[in-house]
Amino acid sequence: MSPLHVVILAAGQGSRMKSSMPKVLHKVAGRPMLHHVIETARTLGAETIHGVIGHGADQVKAATDSYSVNWVMQEEQLGTGHAVAQALPELPDNARVLVLYGDVPLTTAETLQGLVQDLDEKTLGLLTVTLDDPQGYGRILRNPADEVTAIVEQKDATTEQLAICEVNTGILAVSARHLKTWLPQLSSSNAQGEYYLTDIIAMAGQAGMKVSVAQPGNPFEVQGVNNRLQLAELERWYQSREAERLMTEGATLADPARVDVRGELSIGNDVLIDVNVVFNGKVTLGSDVSIGPGCVITDADIADGARIQAHSVIEQASVGPNAQVGPFARLRPGTQLGANTKVGNFVETKKTLVGEGSKINHLSYVGDSTLGTDVNVGAGTITCNYDGVNKYQTVLGDGVFVGSNTSLVAPVTVSEGATVGAGSTITRDVPEQELAIARGRQRNISGWKKPEKH
């Protein structure tokens, strides 16, 4: 089969977005629209992805530098036909060419596969959609044999043609050899004064080619974005699809309309997700996991039976089986919680390994630390891990008990079975099974008077 080349049109300014940012970089589900389109092209197995850029070209390139894209400049925006023509020198004659749009982010690979898989030199693949309200779209013209013969843009359509509800999505697939013949023949003699890519449909008909039509499973797949209202509509549709998928796969959602997936979320069975939860990046939830309301979870692994209570924030961390987190806890990057651990309310951890059965119940900061098994960290404990230049490690051995309001000045090790008295500032290592107390001597001052209001 001939190689597949995808041309993504992403040169428009998007003035109706009222933004200094190029339109294709506005986000759906936490990612720029253009990223969605590029990912779809990669899923289709494209040999080369060509991006036609113009307005904000440097911003577009910078925002997509993790992808392999051959960028082509369109200095003047003279229509879709003109945009695709900029990529012609980069297309091998024998290539199958699929034209996509950077502001149409949610077309599925399954829908597009039907356009490209059986494409040959005698076929042009065209994606159309039937709408109840076709206002603003080019209409699909068919002959008495129901064959597609042309597309007429709304501004050029007759009253009779405006009644047609089958419309053009702009997405098509055809041999590069045909594009190199047809695009130089395009004319801008139309109401817009632009070179319409859609005019090649009539050329294909005149050449005796078959126009093979496919339609998406849902019109939202081919909805473009011209303003922030349409952006919000696509966001809601995307999230509704994700909610349906999660419930099908075994999750109970307290309110399917109030869960946002902005990345890749995989789940086990019997997962419970409360309202206003946001998942970013790649997140895995094991079976019997419960996520409380208002949580934000980013690039994290949550093991079977874990309980994440309300308003907790987890980022680049892992939570072990049957662990408890929150409410109002924050696990920062590098945190690893073992089985049956607990990180309670108003606790923050960073680059910390918490061993099985250990607890940091409340009001503590533990960073750059390793905790063994069955460690108890009292309320108000902090690890002083930063000297203003470098970070240092704190190690708490198995069975260590740290009293409330303790400062552990790193680097420091509290060895197995040791106890630290409440209110201590620990600056030296504590041997196994010993009690460490480091407090200033208390003075009680008699006759002292409290301040009074003036």
N, C-alpha and C positions, 0 to 999 in steps of 0.2 A: 504494500500500500504506500502511496506517495506520502511524503512527510507533511505534518500539520504545522502550519504557521498561524499564530493568532495575532491580529492587529487590534490593539486597544486604543480607542480614541479618547484622549484625555487632555485636549488642548484648550478647552473652553474656559472662560473666566468665571461663569456662573454669577453674573451680577445680581441676580435675584436672591442669592444667598446673603447679600449685604455683609460681605466678609472679605478681609484681606487675604484669606487663605484660599488656595485653589479649591474649586468645588469638589474635585475627586478625593480630596484629603479629609473632607468632613466624614464623621464616623457613624457607622452602623454596628451595633453590638460591640462597641469598644475598639473597632478597627477601621482605618480609612476605607472608604468605598472601593478605592482602587485595589487595595489588598485583597478584598473579596474576589474581585474579577481576576486578578493574577492567580490566586489560589485555584480558582475554577479552571483556568487555562492550563495550569500545571496538572490538575487532576485528569484532564483530557489527554494528557501525554503530548503536549505541544513540543515540537522540536525547538522552536524559537518563539519567544514572545516579543513583539514589537510594540512599543508605546509611543504614540504620536502626542507630543506635548508642545505647549506654546506658552500660555499665561502661567506664570509662577513655575517655570520649568525647573529651576534650581531647587525650589521647595519640593516639587514632586519627586525629583531624583533623590534628594536627601531622605525623604520619608519612605522610600522604597529601596534603600541601598542594600537590604538583605536579600533582595530578589535579583535574579539574572534576567535583565530586560534590555533589549536593544532599543535605545531611545532615538527617536526621529523628530526633528523640529518642524513645526508648522508655523512659519513666521507670521503669516496672515491667516485669519480664520475665514475661509471662503466656502465653507460647507463641508458636508461629510465626504462627498466624492473627492474634493480637493485634499482632505485630511488623509484618506486612504492612499491617494496618489503619492503622498510624500514617502510612503513605505515601499512603493513599487520596486525601487532599485535593490532593496534588501530581500526580495522574495524570489526564490528559485522558480523557474517556469513550471516545474512539475508539482509545485506545492499545492496542497489544499489550504485555502485561506479562510479563516473564520474571523469575522469582524465583530468585535464586542465594544462596549462603551464603559468608560470608567465611572460614570454616574448611574449605571444600571447594575447594582451590586449583587442581587440575589437570584440571578438566573442559575438554575441547578445544572450540574454536569450531566445529569440524566437527560434533561431536556435538550441540551446542546449535542449530546452524543448522537441523537437521532439525525441531526443535520449533517454531521461530518463522517459518520462511519461508512456510509455507502456512496459517498460523493465521488463522481467520476467526471470526465471531460464533457459529458453530455447532460450534466445535471447541475442546477443551482439550488441550493438549500435555502429556504426562507422561513423565518420564524414569525408567525402572525399571531394575533390574539383577537378574540371577539369580545367587544365591550358593550355594555348597555348604553354608555355615554361615550361615543368615540370622538368627542370634541377635542380638536387640536392635533389629531393624528392623521397621517397619510392613509388613504383608503385603498384597499386591495381590489383591483379590477379583475374580473373573471369573464371568460367567453361563455357562450351557450353550453360548451362541453365541461364547464366548471374548472377550466384551466386558468391559472393566473397569467394575465397578459401584461399587467403594468401596475404601478402604484402612482396615485395622484395625491400630491400634498394638499392639505385642507385649503390653503389660500388660492390654489389653482383649480379646485374642484367645482363641478357644477352642482346645482341644487339636488339633482338626482343622485350624484355620486356621494354627496354629503349624507345621504340616508343610509349608506353602507356601514355596517357595524364591525366588519372584519377589518382590522387595521394593521399597519406595519409597525413592527417593534424596532426596526433598524438593524436587527441581527441577521446576518446571512453568511453563507459559505459558498465558495466557488473556487475554481482553479485559478491560480495566479496568472496563467497564460491568458485567460479570458479578461481578467482585470487589466492586464497590460494592453489589451486591444481596446477595451471599452472606455476606460477612464479618460484617455486623451480625447475621446469624442464627446465628452459631456459638455453641455452648454449651460450658461448661467442666465439664459433668457426665460426667467420665471418671476413670480411675484416677490421672491426673496432675493433675487439677484445672486444666487449661490449655485454651486455645482452639487447637485443631489446625487448621492450614491444610489438612491432608489431608481434612478433613470436606467440603470443597467438591467432592471427586470424586463423592460420593453425590449432592450437589445438582445437579451437572452431569448425572448420569444421570437424575435425576428430571425435569430440564428437557428431556430428549430430545437432549442434546448428544452428540456423538461424542468419546470419549476416545482421542486418537491417541498411541500409545506408541512411544517410541524407547529404545534401549539403547546404552550406551557401548561402545567397542571393547575396553576393559579395565576391570575393576572398580576399579582404582586411580584412574581418572578421577573417580569419585564418592565416594571414601573421604574422610570427614571426619576431623578431628583433635580428639581429646579429651584426649590425653596425649602425653608426649614420645616414647613408644615408637611411636605411630602417626605422629608427625612424622618420626621417623627412617625408618620404612617408606616414607613418601612420598618422602623425600629420595633413598633408594636407588633407588626406581622411576624417579624423574625422571632421575637420573644414568645409569641403565642405558639409558633411551631416548636420551639425548644420546650415549652411547658408541656405540650402534647407528647413530645418524645419522652420526657422524663417520667410522666405519669404512665405511659405505656411500658416503660422499662422498670417500673416498680417503685416510683416515688409518690408519696402523698404530698401535695402542695396545698398549704392552708388557703392560698388564693393564687390561682395560676396567673392572674394578671399582675401579681406583685413579686415576681422573681425575675431577675435579669441574668442572663448568661452571656458574658462578653469574652468568649473564648471557647475552650473545649472542656465540657463537663461529662465525666463518666461516673456511673453509679452502680451500686449493688442493689439487692432487694430490700424492701421495707425501709426505705429512706424517708425521713420526715423533714420537710423544709417549710419553715414558717414564712411570714410575710416580710417583704422588703429586704430580701437577701440578694447580694450581688456576688457573682462568681466571675473572676477575671483570670485570663490565661488558661493554663492547663490544671484542672482540679479533678481529683479522684476521691469519691466517697465510697467507702465500703458498705457492707450490708448493715442494717439496723443502726444507721447513723442518724442523729437528730441535730438539726441546725435551727437555732432559735431566731427570733425576729431581729432584723436590723444588722445582721452579720455581713462582713465583707471578707471574702476568701479569695486569695490570689496565689496561683501556682503552688498548690498544696496537696498533700496526700493525707486523707483522714481515714483511719483504719476502722475495721468493724466495731460496732458498739460504742463508738465515741459520741460524746455529748458536747456540742458547742452551744453554749447558752447565749442569751440575748446580747446584741451589740458588741460582739467580739470581732477583732480584726486579726486575720491570719495571713501572713505573706511569706512565701518561699519557706515553708515550714512543713514538718510532718507530725502527725498526731497519732499516737499508738492505740492499740485496741483498748476499748473501754475507758479511755482517758476522758477527763472532764476539763473543759475550758470555759472560763467566764463565770458569770456575766461581766462584761466590760473588761475583758482581757485583751492584751495585744501580744501576739507572737510575731516577732520580726524575723527577717531572713536568717537562716541557719539554725533555727530552733528545732530540736527533735525531742518529742515527748515519748517516753516508753509506755508500756502497757500499764493500765490502772494508775496513771499519774493524775495529778490535779494541779491546774493553774487557775487560781480563782480570780475574784473581782479586783479590778484595778492593779493587776500584775502585768508587767512588761518583761519579756525575755528577748534576748538577741544572741545568736551564735552560742546557744546553750543546749547541752545534752542533759536531759532529765531522766534518770534511771527508773526502772520499774517500781511502782508503788510510792514514789516520792511526791511531796506536796509543797507547793508554794501557794498558800491559801489566799492571801490578800495583801494589797498595798505594798508591793515590793518591786524592785528592779533587779533582775539577774541577767548579766551579760557576760559573754566570753567565759563561760563556766561549764564545768562538768560535774554533774551530781550523780552519785552512785544510787544504789537501791535504798528505798525506805528512808530517804532523807526528809526531814521536816524543816522548812524555812519559815520562821515566824514573821508576823506582820511587821511591815515597815523596814524590812531588811533590804540593803542594797549592796551590790558588788561595785566597788570603786575601781573600775577597770581601765580608766583613762587618766594619764598624767598630763594631758594637754598636748602630747606629741604621739605617744605610743599606747597601744592597748595591751593589757596583761590578763593572764588566766587566773581564775579561781577554781579550786578543786575541792569538792566536798565528798568524802568517802562514804561508804555504805553505812547506814544507820546514824548518820550525823544529825544532831538536833541543834538548830540555830535559834536562839531566843529572839524575841521581838526587838525592833529598833536597833538592829546590829548593822555596822558598817564593816564589810570585808574588803580590806585594802589590798588589791592584787599587785604583784603575784603572791598568792598565799594558798596553802593547802591545809584543810582541816581533815585530819585522818580518821579512819574508820572508828565509829562508835564514840567519837568525841562530842562534847557539848559546849556550846558557847552561851554564856549568860546574857540575858537581855540587856540592851543598852550598851553593848561593848563595841569598841573600835579595834578590830583585829588586824594587826600589822605583821605578825609573825606566824609561822606554821604552828599548828596545834597537833601534838602527838596523839596516837590512838588512845581512846578511852579516857582522855583527860578532860577536865573542865577548864575552860578559859574564860576569865573575867577581866575586862579592860575598861574600867570606868574612872572618871574623875572622882576624888573624894568628896562626899556630900557634906555640905555645911548648912546648918539650920540657924538662921539669923533671927534672934528675938527682937521684938519691938519694931519690926519693919512695917511701914505703913504703905498701903496701896495708893497709887496715884489717884487724884481726885479731879473731877471736871472743873474747869475754870468758868 
